[in-house]
């Protein structure tokens, strides 16, 4: 192309074109300019720019993670693998995958996201999306009930602990978060979407996440817990349980401590605490105490009188497993089915209801 054509194409001056050609030539890029009829600016055929400016540690940083599964779900695994091969060749490094990102949490199935690639396509092409979306039971969804198809402008995709979310702007400009697994249909529209210049995905997600956590209904439950129960709180309730134990006052003479746990509602509190049997005592609120007693009665009615022959359940025990020969020992937190031995201290209570 002539310098004038390049200047017009790139919307710069002819002087800038010649200056850039000099800089490229000094950097080792085989460009040349010929004057006269038939002349112009030319790049050597077949030339590929090597990653000479990439330091070894920078190349290693790009290669060390390999190709995360998130890129595979987005349909970008092939492109990422090809880029990694090129980096290895041009950067003269044989760095291999040393860190593997396994995003989903333990004991949780992978959520199906059949429309994720369509969402990513609209995001890359900067096009509006027509979404069919359904409301789930709980979770950060924008509106209750089945939502009609809506048109949104995609602003970004977020993978939170293995779960994908779409951040998008509605017609009025309101930014909403959609769970990608609940998208029933997605269609890329021809209408372009101009991403706001001041929108930053990471900053928005951090702010939105903090607001979502604080907006969820929380019910503080104050209770006394025995040493075996205290040891299990971190395993059962995660960081929240461990933090509650750390914030608890000193233990009494029997080693029991008063802790405060947080639940979404009374039923969740009763069902999750029932597995601890007599090793916890709810102090407040009274409504949770009543639900816990009702839960205990329901368990006893389902499995029979614990004082009957052959059951061997100890006084006050909420152990609901089936036994044939031995009784649960003191401090049992067990709820599984057994045939010969009692539950030992520290046995894990059942998962939350629902």
C-alpha positions in Angstrom: 0.0 0.0 0.0 1.1 3.6 -0.5 1.9 5.7 2.5 -1.0 7.9 1.7 -3.4 4.9 1.6 -2.0 3.6 4.9 -2.4 7.1 6.5 -6.0 7.2 5.3 -6.7 3.7 6.6 -5.2 4.3 10.0 -6.4 7.9 10.3 -2.9 9.3 10.8 -0.6 11.6 8.9 1.7 10.4 6.1 4.6 11.6 8.3 3.4 9.3 11.1 3.4 6.3 8.7 7.0 6.9 7.7 8.1 7.4 11.3 6.4 4.2 12.3 8.0 2.3 9.4 11.4 3.5 10.7 10.7 2.3 14.2 9.5 -1.1 12.9 12.7 -1.4 10.8 14.9 -0.6 13.8 13.1 -3.3 15.8 13.9 -5.9 13.2 10.6 -6.1 11.4 11.3 -6.6 7.6 9.3 -3.6 6.2 10.4 -1.5 3.2 9.1 1.5 1.2 9.6 2.0 -2.5 8.9 5.2 -4.3 7.7 5.8 -7.8 4.9 4.1 -9.9 4.0 0.7 -8.4 5.8 1.5 -5.2 4.5 1.5 -1.7 5.0 0.1 1.8 5.5 -3.6 2.1 5.9 -6.3 4.8 8.0 -9.4 3.8 5.7 -12.3 2.9 5.3 -15.0 5.5 6.7 -12.9 8.3 5.4 -13.6 11.8 6.3 -11.3 14.7 8.2 -13.2 17.4 7.5 -12.5 21.1 11.0 -11.0 21.6 9.7 -8.6 24.2 8.4 -11.4 26.4 10.7 -12.2 29.3 11.0 -15.8 30.4 9.2 -15.2 33.6 6.4 -13.5 31.7 6.1 -16.5 29.3 6.1 -18.9 32.3 3.2 -16.8 33.9 1.2 -17.4 30.8 1.9 -21.1 30.5 1.9 -22.2 34.2 -1.9 -22.5 34.4 -2.3 -24.5 31.2 -5.8 -24.2 29.7 -8.4 -23.9 32.5 -11.7 -25.6 32.1 -13.4 -22.2 32.1 -11.9 -21.5 28.7 -13.1 -24.9 27.5 -16.7 -24.0 28.5 -16.3 -20.7 26.6 -15.1 -22.6 23.5 -11.7 -20.9 23.7 -9.6 -23.9 24.7 -8.3 -24.5 21.1 -7.2 -20.9 20.7 -5.6 -20.9 24.1 -3.7 -24.1 23.5 -2.5 -22.8 20.1 -1.3 -19.5 21.8 0.5 -21.5 24.4 2.3 -23.5 21.8 3.4 -20.3 20.0 4.6 -18.8 23.3 6.7 -21.9 24.0 8.4 -21.7 20.6 9.0 -18.0 20.4 9.9 -17.4 24.0 12.2 -20.5 24.1 10.6 -21.9 27.2 9.4 -25.4 27.9 7.2 -24.4 30.9 4.5 -26.9 31.5 1.2 -26.8 33.4 2.2 -26.6 37.1 -1.0 -25.1 38.5 -4.4 -26.6 37.9 -7.6 -24.6 38.6 -10.4 -26.9 39.7 -13.1 -24.2 40.3 -16.2 -26.1 41.5 -16.4 -26.9 45.2 -16.3 -30.4 46.6 -19.5 -32.5 46.5 -21.2 -30.2 44.1 -22.0 -31.2 40.5 -21.1 -29.2 37.5 -23.9 -26.9 36.4 -25.0 -27.3 32.8 -24.5 -24.1 30.8 -25.7 -24.9 27.3 -26.0 -21.2 26.3 -22.6 -20.1 27.7 -20.9 -19.9 24.3 -23.7 -17.8 22.9 -23.4 -15.4 25.8 -19.6 -15.2 25.2 -20.2 -14.6 21.5 -22.5 -11.7 22.1 -19.9 -10.3 24.6 -17.1 -10.6 22.1 -19.1 -9.2 19.2 -20.6 -6.4 21.3 -24.2 -7.4 20.3 -27.5 -7.3 22.3 -28.8 -10.6 23.6 -32.4 -11.9 23.7 -32.6 -14.0 26.9 -35.1 -16.5 28.1 -34.5 -16.8 31.9 -36.1 -18.8 34.7 -36.0 -18.0 38.4 -34.5 -20.7 40.8 -35.1 -21.4 44.4 -33.0 -18.8 46.1 -29.9 -17.3 44.7 -29.0 -13.9 43.1 -31.8 -13.8 40.5 -33.2 -10.5 39.4 -37.0 -11.2 39.7 -39.3 -14.0 41.1 -41.3 -16.2 38.8 -40.7 -17.2 35.2 -39.3 -14.2 33.3 -40.4 -13.3 29.8 -37.7 -13.0 27.1 -35.8 -9.9 27.6 -33.2 -7.9 25.6 -29.9 -7.0 27.4 -26.5 -5.8 26.6 -23.7 -8.1 27.9 -21.1 -6.5 30.1 -19.1 -9.5 31.2 -19.0 -13.1 32.4 -18.0 -14.1 35.9 -17.1 -17.6 37.2 -17.8 -17.8 40.9 -16.6 -21.1 42.4 -17.4 -23.0 39.2 -20.8 -21.2 38.6 -21.1 -18.9 35.7 -22.9 -15.5 35.9 -23.7 -13.0 33.1 -23.5 -9.3 34.0 -25.7 -7.4 31.6 -27.4 -4.0 31.2 -31.1 -3.7 30.5 -32.6 -1.2 28.1 -32.9 1.4 30.8 -29.2 1.0 31.7 -29.8 -1.0 34.9 -27.1 -3.6 35.4 -28.3 -7.0 36.4 -26.7 -10.3 37.2 -28.0 -13.5 35.6 -27.0 -17.1 36.5 -25.9 -18.7 33.3 -27.3 -22.1 34.2 -30.8 -20.7 34.4 -30.7 -19.2 30.9 -33.3 -21.2 28.9 -32.6 -19.5 25.5 -30.1 -17.0 24.2 -29.9 -15.4 20.8 -27.4 -12.9 19.5 -29.1 -9.9 17.9 -27.8 -7.8 15.1 -28.2 -4.7 17.1 -24.8 -3.5 18.4 -24.3 -2.8 22.1 -21.9 -0.1 23.2 -20.2 -1.0 26.5 -20.1 2.0 28.8 -16.6 3.5 29.0 -16.7 3.8 32.7 -17.8 0.2 33.5 -15.2 -2.1 35.1 -16.3 -5.7 35.6 -14.0 -6.6 38.5 -15.0 -3.5 40.5 -18.7 -4.0 39.8 -18.6 -7.7 40.8 -16.8 -7.0 44.1 -19.3 -4.3 45.0 -22.3 -6.4 43.9 -21.1 -9.5 45.7 -20.7 -7.5 49.0 -24.2 -6.1 48.6 -25.7 -9.5 47.8 -24.1 -11.1 50.9 -25.4 -8.4 53.2 -28.9 -8.3 51.7 -29.5 -12.0 52.3 -31.9 -12.7 55.2 -29.9 -13.7 58.2 -31.1 -15.2 61.5 -28.6 -15.2 64.4 -29.0 -18.3 66.6 -27.3 -18.3 70.0 -26.5 -21.8 71.4 -24.3 -23.7 73.9 -22.1 -26.3 72.3 -20.1 -29.2 73.8 -16.5 -29.8 72.9 -17.3 -32.5 70.3 -19.8 -30.1 68.7 -17.3 -27.2 68.8 -14.8 -29.4 67.0 -17.3 -30.1 64.2 -18.7 -26.6 63.7 -15.9 -25.6 61.3 -16.3 -28.7 59.2 -20.1 -28.4 59.0 -20.5 -24.6 58.7 -17.2 -23.7 57.0 -15.6 -20.4 57.8 -18.8 -19.2 59.5 -18.6 -22.0 62.0 -14.9 -21.5 62.7 -15.3 -17.7 63.1 -18.2 -18.3 65.5 -16.0 -20.5 67.7 -13.2 -18.0 67.6 -15.5 -15.3 68.7 -17.1 -17.3 71.5 -16.4 -16.6 75.2 -14.2 -19.0 77.3 -15.7 -22.4 78.0 -17.4 -23.4 81.2 -16.2 -26.1 83.6 -17.5 -28.9 81.2 -15.9 -27.3 78.2 -19.1 -26.0 76.7 -19.1 -22.6 75.0 -21.8 -20.2 73.9 -21.6 -19.5 70.1 -23.7 -17.5 67.7 -24.4 -19.0 64.3 -26.2 -17.4 61.3 -28.9 -19.0 59.2 -31.2 -17.9 56.5 -34.4 -18.9 58.3 -35.7 -20.9 61.3 -36.3 -24.2 59.4 -32.7 -24.2 58.1 -31.4 -23.7 61.6 -33.5 -26.5 63.1 -32.6 -29.0 60.4 -28.9 -28.3 60.4 -28.6 -28.3 64.2 -30.7 -31.4 64.7 -27.8 -33.5 63.6 -25.8 -32.4 66.7 -28.4 -34.2 69.0 -27.9 -33.3 72.6 -24.5 -31.8 72.0 -26.0 -28.4 71.4 -28.6 -26.4 73.3 -30.3 -23.5 71.5 -30.7 -20.5 73.8 -32.4 -18.1 71.4 -34.6 -17.4 69.6 -37.4 -19.5 71.1 -38.9 -20.2 67.7 -35.8 -22.2 66.7 -36.0 -24.2 70.0 -39.6 -25.1 69.2 -38.8 -26.1 65.6 -35.9 -28.2 66.9 -38.1 -30.0 69.4 -40.7 -30.6 66.6 -37.9 -32.0 64.4 -36.8 -34.3 67.2 -40.4 -35.6 67.7 -40.7 -36.2 64.0 -37.5 -38.2 64.0 -38.7 -40.3 66.9 -42.1 -40.9 65.3 -40.4 -42.0 62.1 -38.0 -44.4 63.7 -39.9 -45.5 66.8 -39.6 -45.2 70.5 -35.8 -44.9 71.4 -36.6 -46.6 74.8 -38.1 -49.7 73.1 -36.4 -53.1 73.1 -33.4 -53.5 70.8 -32.8 -49.9 69.9 -30.3 -49.1 72.6 -30.4 -45.3 72.0 -29.1 -43.3 74.9 -31.2 -40.8 76.8 -31.6 -37.5 74.9 -30.0 -39.0 71.8 -31.2 -37.7 68.4 -29.2 -40.4 66.6 -31.6 -41.8 63.9 -29.5 -44.6 62.5 -30.6 -48.2 62.6 -28.7 -50.4 65.2 -28.9 -54.0 66.0 -26.5 -54.6 68.9 -24.7 -51.6 70.4 -25.8 -48.2 71.7 -24.5 -44.8 70.8 -21.8 -43.5 73.1 -21.9 -40.2 74.9 -21.2 -37.3 72.7 -22.5 -38.9 69.5 -23.2 -36.7 66.6 -24.0 -39.5 64.2 -27.0 -39.9 62.0 -26.0 -42.6 59.6 -27.1 -46.3 59.5 -25.1 -48.6 61.6 -25.2 -52.3 62.4 -22.7 -52.8 65.2 -20.9 -49.7 66.6 -22.0 -46.4 68.1 -21.2 -43.0 66.7 -17.9 -41.7 67.8 -17.2 -38.1 68.9 -16.8 -35.7 65.9 -19.0 -37.7 63.6 -20.4 -35.4 60.9 -24.1 -34.4 61.1 -26.4 -34.6 58.1 -26.3 -32.1 55.3 -28.8 -29.2 55.3 -32.4 -29.9 54.3 -33.3 -29.1 50.7 
